[in-house]
Amino acid sequence: MFDVYRNDKCDLLVLSKGSAIPVLNCRHKWRKSRQRVFKVSDEIRSAVQRQGYYVRSLRAIKKGMI
């Protein structure tokens, strides 16, 4: 399982369950999503295993959908 966090700049942070939030360059507070995540893509899974976390901006995705 994975924990998902968002901040006020619409960034997404994915961690393995129970991991501490890493110190990133972002000064914004991370808020934990209420939903549990059981499955993630292979890209996210490999990044979490390699780095311990996965960060992505959701703003680029929202712009592409409009």
mmCIF file of the N, C-alpha and C atoms, coordinates in Angstrom:
data_MODEL
# 
_entry.id   MODEL 
# 
loop_
_atom_site.group_PDB 
_atom_site.id 
_atom_site.type_symbol 
_atom_site.label_atom_id 
_atom_site.label_alt_id 
_atom_site.label_comp_id 
_atom_site.label_asym_id 
_atom_site.label_entity_id 
_atom_site.label_seq_id 
_atom_site.pdbx_PDB_ins_code 
_atom_site.Cartn_x 
_atom_site.Cartn_y 
_atom_site.Cartn_z 
_atom_site.occupancy 
_atom_site.B_iso_or_equiv 
_atom_site.pdbx_formal_charge 
_atom_site.auth_seq_id 
_atom_site.auth_comp_id 
_atom_site.auth_asym_id 
_atom_site.auth_atom_id 
_atom_site.pdbx_PDB_model_num 
ATOM 1   N N  . MET A 1 1  ? 0.839  -1.184 0.000   1.00 0.00 ? 1  MET A N  1 
ATOM 2   C CA . MET A 1 1  ? 0.000  0.000  0.000   1.00 0.00 ? 1  MET A CA 1 
ATOM 3   C C  . MET A 1 1  ? 0.877  1.237  0.000   1.00 0.00 ? 1  MET A C  1 
ATOM 4   N N  . PHE A 1 2  ? 0.272  2.333  -0.401  1.00 0.00 ? 2  PHE A N  1 
ATOM 5   C CA . PHE A 1 2  ? 0.986  3.587  -0.532  1.00 0.00 ? 2  PHE A CA 1 
ATOM 6   C C  . PHE A 1 2  ? 0.196  4.701  0.133   1.00 0.00 ? 2  PHE A C  1 
ATOM 7   N N  . ASP A 1 3  ? 0.902  5.703  0.639   1.00 0.00 ? 3  ASP A N  1 
ATOM 8   C CA . ASP A 1 3  ? 0.288  6.915  1.168   1.00 0.00 ? 3  ASP A CA 1 
ATOM 9   C C  . ASP A 1 3  ? 0.461  8.010  0.129   1.00 0.00 ? 3  ASP A C  1 
ATOM 10  N N  . VAL A 1 4  ? -0.585 8.795  -0.079  1.00 0.00 ? 4  VAL A N  1 
ATOM 11  C CA . VAL A 1 4  ? -0.565 9.873  -1.064  1.00 0.00 ? 4  VAL A CA 1 
ATOM 12  C C  . VAL A 1 4  ? -0.776 11.194 -0.348  1.00 0.00 ? 4  VAL A C  1 
ATOM 13  N N  . TYR A 1 5  ? 0.069  12.173 -0.666  1.00 0.00 ? 5  TYR A N  1 
ATOM 14  C CA . TYR A 1 5  ? -0.006 13.510 -0.074  1.00 0.00 ? 5  TYR A CA 1 
ATOM 15  C C  . TYR A 1 5  ? -0.119 14.539 -1.183  1.00 0.00 ? 5  TYR A C  1 
ATOM 16  N N  . ARG A 1 6  ? -0.788 15.668 -0.869  1.00 0.00 ? 6  ARG A N  1 
ATOM 17  C CA . ARG A 1 6  ? -0.879 16.807 -1.784  1.00 0.00 ? 6  ARG A CA 1 
ATOM 18  C C  . ARG A 1 6  ? -0.503 18.062 -1.024  1.00 0.00 ? 6  ARG A C  1 
ATOM 19  N N  . ASN A 1 7  ? -0.008 19.063 -1.740  1.00 0.00 ? 7  ASN A N  1 
ATOM 20  C CA . ASN A 1 7  ? 0.240  20.358 -1.116  1.00 0.00 ? 7  ASN A CA 1 
ATOM 21  C C  . ASN A 1 7  ? -0.592 21.420 -1.818  1.00 0.00 ? 7  ASN A C  1 
ATOM 22  N N  . ASP A 1 8  ? -0.488 22.650 -1.363  1.00 0.00 ? 8  ASP A N  1 
ATOM 23  C CA . ASP A 1 8  ? -1.323 23.712 -1.916  1.00 0.00 ? 8  ASP A CA 1 
ATOM 24  C C  . ASP A 1 8  ? -0.906 24.143 -3.317  1.00 0.00 ? 8  ASP A C  1 
ATOM 25  N N  . LYS A 1 9  ? 0.226  23.682 -3.819  1.00 0.00 ? 9  LYS A N  1 
ATOM 26  C CA . LYS A 1 9  ? 0.657  23.986 -5.184  1.00 0.00 ? 9  LYS A CA 1 
ATOM 27  C C  . LYS A 1 9  ? 0.274  22.870 -6.151  1.00 0.00 ? 9  LYS A C  1 
ATOM 28  N N  . CYS A 1 10 ? -0.607 21.972 -5.724  1.00 0.00 ? 10 CYS A N  1 
ATOM 29  C CA . CYS A 1 10 ? -1.080 20.843 -6.535  1.00 0.00 ? 10 CYS A CA 1 
ATOM 30  C C  . CYS A 1 10 ? 0.056  19.907 -6.931  1.00 0.00 ? 10 CYS A C  1 
ATOM 31  N N  . ASP A 1 11 ? 0.944  19.632 -6.000  1.00 0.00 ? 11 ASP A N  1 
ATOM 32  C CA . ASP A 1 11 ? 1.972  18.632 -6.209  1.00 0.00 ? 11 ASP A CA 1 
ATOM 33  C C  . ASP A 1 11 ? 1.530  17.351 -5.514  1.00 0.00 ? 11 ASP A C  1 
ATOM 34  N N  . LEU A 1 12 ? 1.918  16.232 -6.074  1.00 0.00 ? 12 LEU A N  1 
ATOM 35  C CA . LEU A 1 12 ? 1.551  14.922 -5.562  1.00 0.00 ? 12 LEU A CA 1 
ATOM 36  C C  . LEU A 1 12 ? 2.801  14.227 -5.047  1.00 0.00 ? 12 LEU A C  1 
ATOM 37  N N  . LEU A 1 13 ? 2.713  13.652 -3.856  1.00 0.00 ? 13 LEU A N  1 
ATOM 38  C CA . LEU A 1 13 ? 3.817  12.911 -3.244  1.00 0.00 ? 13 LEU A CA 1 
ATOM 39  C C  . LEU A 1 13 ? 3.306  11.524 -2.879  1.00 0.00 ? 13 LEU A C  1 
ATOM 40  N N  . VAL A 1 14 ? 3.994  10.486 -3.362  1.00 0.00 ? 14 VAL A N  1 
ATOM 41  C CA . VAL A 1 14 ? 3.622  9.103  -3.081  1.00 0.00 ? 14 VAL A CA 1 
ATOM 42  C C  . VAL A 1 14 ? 4.746  8.458  -2.290  1.00 0.00 ? 14 VAL A C  1 
ATOM 43  N N  . LEU A 1 15 ? 4.388  7.843  -1.150  1.00 0.00 ? 15 LEU A N  1 
ATOM 44  C CA . LEU A 1 15 ? 5.347  7.156  -0.289  1.00 0.00 ? 15 LEU A CA 1 
ATOM 45  C C  . LEU A 1 15 ? 4.828  5.761  0.005   1.00 0.00 ? 15 LEU A C  1 
ATOM 46  N N  . SER A 1 16 ? 5.734  4.865  0.361   1.00 0.00 ? 16 SER A N  1 
ATOM 47  C CA . SER A 1 16 ? 5.265  3.561  0.817   1.00 0.00 ? 16 SER A CA 1 
ATOM 48  C C  . SER A 1 16 ? 4.622  3.746  2.190   1.00 0.00 ? 16 SER A C  1 
ATOM 49  N N  . LYS A 1 17 ? 3.671  2.896  2.514   1.00 0.00 ? 17 LYS A N  1 
ATOM 50  C CA . LYS A 1 17 ? 2.887  3.034  3.748   1.00 0.00 ? 17 LYS A CA 1 
ATOM 51  C C  . LYS A 1 17 ? 3.787  3.089  4.979   1.00 0.00 ? 17 LYS A C  1 
ATOM 52  N N  . GLY A 1 18 ? 3.584  4.095  5.815   1.00 0.00 ? 18 GLY A N  1 
ATOM 53  C CA . GLY A 1 18 ? 4.321  4.231  7.059   1.00 0.00 ? 18 GLY A CA 1 
ATOM 54  C C  . GLY A 1 18 ? 5.647  4.967  6.949   1.00 0.00 ? 18 GLY A C  1 
ATOM 55  N N  . SER A 1 19 ? 6.037  5.388  5.743   1.00 0.00 ? 19 SER A N  1 
ATOM 56  C CA . SER A 1 19 ? 7.301  6.110  5.572   1.00 0.00 ? 19 SER A CA 1 
ATOM 57  C C  . SER A 1 19 ? 7.158  7.565  5.995   1.00 0.00 ? 19 SER A C  1 
ATOM 58  N N  . ALA A 1 20 ? 8.262  8.144  6.445   1.00 0.00 ? 20 ALA A N  1 
ATOM 59  C CA . ALA A 1 20 ? 8.264  9.557  6.816   1.00 0.00 ? 20 ALA A CA 1 
ATOM 60  C C  . ALA A 1 20 ? 8.370  10.418 5.566   1.00 0.00 ? 20 ALA A C  1 
ATOM 61  N N  . ILE A 1 21 ? 7.811  11.623 5.636   1.00 0.00 ? 21 ILE A N  1 
ATOM 62  C CA . ILE A 1 21 ? 7.880  12.548 4.507   1.00 0.00 ? 21 ILE A CA 1 
ATOM 63  C C  . ILE A 1 21 ? 9.324  13.035 4.370   1.00 0.00 ? 21 ILE A C  1 
ATOM 64  N N  . PRO A 1 22 ? 9.918  12.901 3.187   1.00 0.00 ? 22 PRO A N  1 
ATOM 65  C CA . PRO A 1 22 ? 11.303 13.335 3.001   1.00 0.00 ? 22 PRO A CA 1 
ATOM 66  C C  . PRO A 1 22 ? 11.405 14.860 2.987   1.00 0.00 ? 22 PRO A C  1 
ATOM 67  N N  . VAL A 1 23 ? 12.589 15.357 3.276   1.00 0.00 ? 23 VAL A N  1 
ATOM 68  C CA . VAL A 1 23 ? 12.827 16.795 3.222   1.00 0.00 ? 23 VAL A CA 1 
ATOM 69  C C  . VAL A 1 23 ? 13.060 17.154 1.759   1.00 0.00 ? 23 VAL A C  1 
ATOM 70  N N  . LEU A 1 24 ? 12.126 17.893 1.190   1.00 0.00 ? 24 LEU A N  1 
ATOM 71  C CA . LEU A 1 24 ? 12.207 18.298 -0.208  1.00 0.00 ? 24 LEU A CA 1 
ATOM 72  C C  . LEU A 1 24 ? 12.411 19.801 -0.280  1.00 0.00 ? 24 LEU A C  1 
ATOM 73  N N  . ASN A 1 25 ? 12.659 20.305 -1.467  1.00 0.00 ? 25 ASN A N  1 
ATOM 74  C CA . ASN A 1 25 ? 12.854 21.741 -1.665  1.00 0.00 ? 25 ASN A CA 1 
ATOM 75  C C  . ASN A 1 25 ? 11.566 22.534 -1.468  1.00 0.00 ? 25 ASN A C  1 
ATOM 76  N N  . CYS A 1 26 ? 10.474 21.855 -1.359  1.00 0.00 ? 26 CYS A N  1 
ATOM 77  C CA . CYS A 1 26 ? 9.172  22.496 -1.229  1.00 0.00 ? 26 CYS A CA 1 
ATOM 78  C C  . CYS A 1 26 ? 8.940  22.964 0.208   1.00 0.00 ? 26 CYS A C  1 
ATOM 79  N N  . ARG A 1 27 ? 8.549  24.219 0.375   1.00 0.00 ? 27 ARG A N  1 
ATOM 80  C CA . ARG A 1 27 ? 8.283  24.767 1.706   1.00 0.00 ? 27 ARG A CA 1 
ATOM 81  C C  . ARG A 1 27 ? 6.808  24.662 2.081   1.00 0.00 ? 27 ARG A C  1 
ATOM 82  N N  . HIS A 1 28 ? 6.023  24.050 1.238   1.00 0.00 ? 28 HIS A N  1 
ATOM 83  C CA . HIS A 1 28 ? 4.589  23.956 1.477   1.00 0.00 ? 28 HIS A CA 1 
ATOM 84  C C  . HIS A 1 28 ? 4.262  22.709 2.291   1.00 0.00 ? 28 HIS A C  1 
ATOM 85  N N  . LYS A 1 29 ? 3.168  22.783 3.037   1.00 0.00 ? 29 LYS A N  1 
ATOM 86  C CA . LYS A 1 29 ? 2.756  21.648 3.865   1.00 0.00 ? 29 LYS A CA 1 
ATOM 87  C C  . LYS A 1 29 ? 2.108  20.573 3.007   1.00 0.00 ? 29 LYS A C  1 
ATOM 88  N N  . TRP A 1 30 ? 2.417  19.343 3.330   1.00 0.00 ? 30 TRP A N  1 
ATOM 89  C CA . TRP A 1 30 ? 1.809  18.202 2.659   1.00 0.00 ? 30 TRP A CA 1 
ATOM 90  C C  . TRP A 1 30 ? 0.604  17.741 3.466   1.00 0.00 ? 30 TRP A C  1 
ATOM 91  N N  . ARG A 1 31 ? -0.508 17.485 2.780   1.00 0.00 ? 31 ARG A N  1 
ATOM 92  C CA . ARG A 1 31 ? -1.721 16.979 3.424   1.00 0.00 ? 31 ARG A CA 1 
ATOM 93  C C  . ARG A 1 31 ? -1.985 15.568 2.910   1.00 0.00 ? 31 ARG A C  1 
ATOM 94  N N  . LYS A 1 32 ? -2.250 14.667 3.837   1.00 0.00 ? 32 LYS A N  1 
ATOM 95  C CA . LYS A 1 32 ? -2.469 13.281 3.463   1.00 0.00 ? 32 LYS A CA 1 
ATOM 96  C C  . LYS A 1 32 ? -3.851 13.099 2.853   1.00 0.00 ? 32 LYS A C  1 
ATOM 97  N N  . SER A 1 33 ? -3.899 12.368 1.765   1.00 0.00 ? 33 SER A N  1 
ATOM 98  C CA . SER A 1 33 ? -5.164 12.045 1.125   1.00 0.00 ? 33 SER A CA 1 
ATOM 99  C C  . SER A 1 33 ? -5.914 11.040 1.996   1.00 0.00 ? 33 SER A C  1 
ATOM 100 N N  . ARG A 1 34 ? -7.212 11.115 2.018   1.00 0.00 ? 34 ARG A N  1 
ATOM 101 C CA . ARG A 1 34 ? -8.007 10.202 2.840   1.00 0.00 ? 34 ARG A CA 1 
ATOM 102 C C  . ARG A 1 34 ? -8.177 8.843  2.175   1.00 0.00 ? 34 ARG A C  1 
ATOM 103 N N  . GLN A 1 35 ? -7.963 8.788  0.870   1.00 0.00 ? 35 GLN A N  1 
ATOM 104 C CA . GLN A 1 35 ? -8.149 7.537  0.154   1.00 0.00 ? 35 GLN A CA 1 
ATOM 105 C C  . GLN A 1 35 ? -6.914 6.655  0.286   1.00 0.00 ? 35 GLN A C  1 
ATOM 106 N N  . ARG A 1 36 ? -7.133 5.362  0.402   1.00 0.00 ? 36 ARG A N  1 
ATOM 107 C CA . ARG A 1 36 ? -6.032 4.404  0.387   1.00 0.00 ? 36 ARG A CA 1 
ATOM 108 C C  . ARG A 1 36 ? -5.708 4.051  -1.054  1.00 0.00 ? 36 ARG A C  1 
ATOM 109 N N  . VAL A 1 37 ? -4.445 3.844  -1.323  1.00 0.00 ? 37 VAL A N  1 
ATOM 110 C CA . VAL A 1 37 ? -4.024 3.470  -2.662  1.00 0.00 ? 37 VAL A CA 1 
ATOM 111 C C  . VAL A 1 37 ? -3.368 2.101  -2.583  1.00 0.00 ? 37 VAL A C  1 
ATOM 112 N N  . PHE A 1 38 ? -3.917 1.144  -3.310  1.00 0.00 ? 38 PHE A N  1 
ATOM 113 C CA . PHE A 1 38 ? -3.384 -0.207 -3.299  1.00 0.00 ? 38 PHE A CA 1 
ATOM 114 C C  . PHE A 1 38 ? -2.492 -0.463 -4.506  1.00 0.00 ? 38 PHE A C  1 
ATOM 115 N N  . LYS A 1 39 ? -2.859 0.104  -5.650  1.00 0.00 ? 39 LYS A N  1 
ATOM 116 C CA . LYS A 1 39 ? -2.101 -0.112 -6.879  1.00 0.00 ? 39 LYS A CA 1 
ATOM 117 C C  . LYS A 1 39 ? -1.619 1.218  -7.428  1.00 0.00 ? 39 LYS A C  1 
ATOM 118 N N  . VAL A 1 40 ? -0.403 1.222  -7.934  1.00 0.00 ? 40 VAL A N  1 
ATOM 119 C CA . VAL A 1 40 ? 0.151  2.377  -8.617  1.00 0.00 ? 40 VAL A CA 1 
ATOM 120 C C  . VAL A 1 40 ? 0.812  1.875  -9.896  1.00 0.00 ? 40 VAL A C  1 
ATOM 121 N N  . SER A 1 41 ? 1.167  2.797  -10.772 1.00 0.00 ? 41 SER A N  1 
ATOM 122 C CA . SER A 1 41 ? 1.804  2.402  -12.023 1.00 0.00 ? 41 SER A CA 1 
ATOM 123 C C  . SER A 1 41 ? 3.210  1.864  -11.757 1.00 0.00 ? 41 SER A C  1 
ATOM 124 N N  . ASP A 1 42 ? 3.753  1.185  -12.746 1.00 0.00 ? 42 ASP A N  1 
ATOM 125 C CA . ASP A 1 42 ? 5.107  0.633  -12.615 1.00 0.00 ? 42 ASP A CA 1 
ATOM 126 C C  . ASP A 1 42 ? 6.141  1.742  -12.440 1.00 0.00 ? 42 ASP A C  1 
ATOM 127 N N  . GLU A 1 43 ? 5.917  2.888  -13.101 1.00 0.00 ? 43 GLU A N  1 
ATOM 128 C CA . GLU A 1 43 ? 6.838  4.023  -12.982 1.00 0.00 ? 43 GLU A CA 1 
ATOM 129 C C  . GLU A 1 43 ? 6.900  4.527  -11.535 1.00 0.00 ? 43 GLU A C  1 
ATOM 130 N N  . ILE A 1 44 ? 5.743  4.679  -10.906 1.00 0.00 ? 44 ILE A N  1 
ATOM 131 C CA . ILE A 1 44 ? 5.681  5.164  -9.528  1.00 0.00 ? 44 ILE A CA 1 
ATOM 132 C C  . ILE A 1 44 ? 6.254  4.128  -8.570  1.00 0.00 ? 44 ILE A C  1 
ATOM 133 N N  . ARG A 1 45 ? 5.907  2.866  -8.784  1.00 0.00 ? 45 ARG A N  1 
ATOM 134 C CA . ARG A 1 45 ? 6.410  1.800  -7.921  1.00 0.00 ? 45 ARG A CA 1 
ATOM 135 C C  . ARG A 1 45 ? 7.937  1.733  -7.952  1.00 0.00 ? 45 ARG A C  1 
ATOM 136 N N  . SER A 1 46 ? 8.536  1.827  -9.133  1.00 0.00 ? 46 SER A N  1 
ATOM 137 C CA . SER A 1 46 ? 9.999  1.756  -9.234  1.00 0.00 ? 46 SER A CA 1 
ATOM 138 C C  . SER A 1 46 ? 10.657 2.990  -8.619  1.00 0.00 ? 46 SER A C  1 
ATOM 139 N N  . ALA A 1 47 ? 10.042 4.169  -8.765  1.00 0.00 ? 47 ALA A N  1 
ATOM 140 C CA . ALA A 1 47 ? 10.600 5.387  -8.166  1.00 0.00 ? 47 ALA A CA 1 
ATOM 141 C C  . ALA A 1 47 ? 10.551 5.320  -6.643  1.00 0.00 ? 47 ALA A C  1 
ATOM 142 N N  . VAL A 1 48 ? 9.464  4.788  -6.088  1.00 0.00 ? 48 VAL A N  1 
ATOM 143 C CA . VAL A 1 48 ? 9.342  4.656  -4.628  1.00 0.00 ? 48 VAL A CA 1 
ATOM 144 C C  . VAL A 1 48 ? 10.364 3.659  -4.104  1.00 0.00 ? 48 VAL A C  1 
ATOM 145 N N  . GLN A 1 49 ? 10.587 2.573  -4.833  1.00 0.00 ? 49 GLN A N  1 
ATOM 146 C CA . GLN A 1 49 ? 11.581 1.591  -4.407  1.00 0.00 ? 49 GLN A CA 1 
ATOM 147 C C  . GLN A 1 49 ? 12.993 2.158  -4.509  1.00 0.00 ? 49 GLN A C  1 
ATOM 148 N N  . ARG A 1 50 ? 13.267 2.938  -5.553  1.00 0.00 ? 50 ARG A N  1 
ATOM 149 C CA . ARG A 1 50 ? 14.597 3.476  -5.790  1.00 0.00 ? 50 ARG A CA 1 
ATOM 150 C C  . ARG A 1 50 ? 14.915 4.660  -4.873  1.00 0.00 ? 50 ARG A C  1 
ATOM 151 N N  . GLN A 1 51 ? 14.007 5.643  -4.801  1.00 0.00 ? 51 GLN A N  1 
ATOM 152 C CA . GLN A 1 51 ? 14.245 6.884  -4.059  1.00 0.00 ? 51 GLN A CA 1 
ATOM 153 C C  . GLN A 1 51 ? 13.587 6.914  -2.693  1.00 0.00 ? 51 GLN A C  1 
ATOM 154 N N  . GLY A 1 52 ? 12.518 6.161  -2.523  1.00 0.00 ? 52 GLY A N  1 
ATOM 155 C CA . GLY A 1 52 ? 11.747 6.203  -1.298  1.00 0.00 ? 52 GLY A CA 1 
ATOM 156 C C  . GLY A 1 52 ? 10.516 7.083  -1.418  1.00 0.00 ? 52 GLY A C  1 
ATOM 157 N N  . TYR A 1 53 ? 10.400 7.812  -2.532  1.00 0.00 ? 53 TYR A N  1 
ATOM 158 C CA . TYR A 1 53 ? 9.241  8.671  -2.763  1.00 0.00 ? 53 TYR A CA 1 
ATOM 159 C C  . TYR A 1 53 ? 9.099  8.944  -4.256  1.00 0.00 ? 53 TYR A C  1 
ATOM 160 N N  . TYR A 1 54 ? 7.943  9.496  -4.647  1.00 0.00 ? 54 TYR A N  1 
ATOM 161 C CA . TYR A 1 54 ? 7.673  9.902  -6.023  1.00 0.00 ? 54 TYR A CA 1 
ATOM 162 C C  . TYR A 1 54 ? 6.940  11.232 -5.952  1.00 0.00 ? 54 TYR A C  1 
ATOM 163 N N  . VAL A 1 55 ? 7.408  12.246 -6.671  1.00 0.00 ? 55 VAL A N  1 
ATOM 164 C CA . VAL A 1 55 ? 6.780  13.573 -6.671  1.00 0.00 ? 55 VAL A CA 1 
ATOM 165 C C  . VAL A 1 55 ? 6.414  13.944 -8.098  1.00 0.00 ? 55 VAL A C  1 
ATOM 166 N N  . ARG A 1 56 ? 5.209  14.496 -8.260  1.00 0.00 ? 56 ARG A N  1 
ATOM 167 C CA . ARG A 1 56 ? 4.773  14.945 -9.585  1.00 0.00 ? 56 ARG A CA 1 
ATOM 168 C C  . ARG A 1 56 ? 3.852  16.143 -9.419  1.00 0.00 ? 56 ARG A C  1 
ATOM 169 N N  . SER A 1 57 ? 3.921  17.058 -10.360 1.00 0.00 ? 57 SER A N  1 
ATOM 170 C CA . SER A 1 57 ? 3.046  18.218 -10.356 1.00 0.00 ? 57 SER A CA 1 
ATOM 171 C C  . SER A 1 57 ? 1.748  17.853 -11.063 1.00 0.00 ? 57 SER A C  1 
ATOM 172 N N  . LEU A 1 58 ? 0.630  18.150 -10.435 1.00 0.00 ? 58 LEU A N  1 
ATOM 173 C CA . LEU A 1 58 ? -0.671 17.865 -11.040 1.00 0.00 ? 58 LEU A CA 1 
ATOM 174 C C  . LEU A 1 58 ? -1.137 18.993 -11.952 1.00 0.00 ? 58 LEU A C  1 
ATOM 175 N N  . ARG A 1 59 ? -0.470 20.130 -11.898 1.00 0.00 ? 59 ARG A N  1 
ATOM 176 C CA . ARG A 1 59 ? -0.881 21.274 -12.726 1.00 0.00 ? 59 ARG A CA 1 
ATOM 177 C C  . ARG A 1 59 ? -0.733 20.957 -14.210 1.00 0.00 ? 59 ARG A C  1 
ATOM 178 N N  . ALA A 1 60 ? 0.343  20.276 -14.617 1.00 0.00 ? 60 ALA A N  1 
ATOM 179 C CA . ALA A 1 60 ? 0.554  19.949 -16.023 1.00 0.00 ? 60 ALA A CA 1 
ATOM 180 C C  . ALA A 1 60 ? -0.523 19.006 -16.534 1.00 0.00 ? 60 ALA A C  1 
ATOM 181 N N  . ILE A 1 61 ? -0.971 18.096 -15.697 1.00 0.00 ? 61 ILE A N  1 
ATOM 182 C CA . ILE A 1 61 ? -2.008 17.144 -16.090 1.00 0.00 ? 61 ILE A CA 1 
ATOM 183 C C  . ILE A 1 61 ? -3.331 17.869 -16.273 1.00 0.00 ? 61 ILE A C  1 
ATOM 184 N N  . LYS A 1 62 ? -3.663 18.770 -15.364 1.00 0.00 ? 62 LYS A N  1 
ATOM 185 C CA . LYS A 1 62 ? -4.926 19.506 -15.467 1.00 0.00 ? 62 LYS A CA 1 
ATOM 186 C C  . LYS A 1 62 ? -4.950 20.392 -16.698 1.00 0.00 ? 62 LYS A C  1 
ATOM 187 N N  . LYS A 1 63 ? -3.831 21.031 -17.071 1.00 0.00 ? 63 LYS A N  1 
ATOM 188 C CA . LYS A 1 63 ? -3.779 21.876 -18.247 1.00 0.00 ? 63 LYS A CA 1 
ATOM 189 C C  . LYS A 1 63 ? -4.023 21.062 -19.521 1.00 0.00 ? 63 LYS A C  1 
ATOM 190 N N  . GLY A 1 64 ? -3.502 19.856 -19.570 1.00 0.00 ? 64 GLY A N  1 
ATOM 191 C CA . GLY A 1 64 ? -3.671 19.003 -20.742 1.00 0.00 ? 64 GLY A CA 1 
ATOM 192 C C  . GLY A 1 64 ? -5.094 18.513 -20.904 1.00 0.00 ? 64 GLY A C  1 
ATOM 193 N N  . MET A 1 65 ? -5.861 18.457 -19.834 1.00 0.00 ? 65 MET A N  1 
ATOM 194 C CA . MET A 1 65 ? -7.232 17.966 -19.899 1.00 0.00 ? 65 MET A CA 1 
ATOM 195 C C  . MET A 1 65 ? -8.209 19.031 -20.371 1.00 0.00 ? 65 MET A C  1 
ATOM 196 N N  . ILE A 1 66 ? -7.824 20.281 -20.272 1.00 0.00 ? 66 ILE A N  1 
ATOM 197 C CA . ILE A 1 66 ? -8.761 21.368 -20.623 1.00 0.00 ? 66 ILE A CA 1 
ATOM 198 C C  . ILE A 1 66 ? -8.813 21.562 -22.112 1.00 0.00 ? 66 ILE A C  1 
# 
